[in-house]
């Protein structure tokens, strides 16, 4: 979800024009939901958009993009902004987020599970998500933006002691992403954002997050051809510009390879 402040619109409850808070959320069906909130009266207007005009551009085999990083790095916000950018360029795009299945998510966040149980649950959730949403979309030539993928398990669960080879074996039926954007941010900065946003989950312990960040950076070093590391400590706009620069390079390379 991406939040911003927009131009003035009429609020029927106030009887006057107000400056609304705007929330944009990309959905798995390829829509962009835009909600306008009055500071006094809450939600006053909702729009649903498909940002592309005419027939959306397709990429043979699709393009599977992962956004990874510790909690508080801004993945969800940047996923929505990237969705807007790519749909405005004429591509058919969907956004998904792990964990996907609500029942699995509730178990993961409610109970203090053994790390092996976490690995299996995340893998089961991932397989369901891919077979229901991701793989069909890729087969249709769409771009799939995923807020977390297999690499989240390789960073988070291995930081709790799970062997990475074990994690990969459990996820052997999972398709890895084509590109991984790692939103790297110092833990202290991420914790500032998290404390301002909501109550913390058990996955958002600073000591744990230090280990997770180290795991992510090591994965990026080991798989340089797949990972693109971005500095996520700046403003939303600054990080988005980094995305645009890199995604344009990727799209140009895809076009060059096609010709």
Secondary structure, DSSP 8 states (H G I E B T S, - for coil): -EEEEEEEEEETTTTEEEEEEEEEEE-TTS-EEEEEEETTTEEEEEEEE----SS-B--TT-EEEEEE-STTS-HHHHHHHHHHHHHHTTB-EEEEESS-SHHHHHHHHHS---HHHHHHHHHHHHHHHIIIIIHHHHHTT-EEEEES-HHHHHHHHHHTT--HHHHHHHTTTS---SEEEEEE--HHHHHHHHHHHS---GGG-HHHHHHHHHHHHHHHHHTTTTEEEEE-SS-HHHHHHHHHHHHHHHHHHHHHHH-
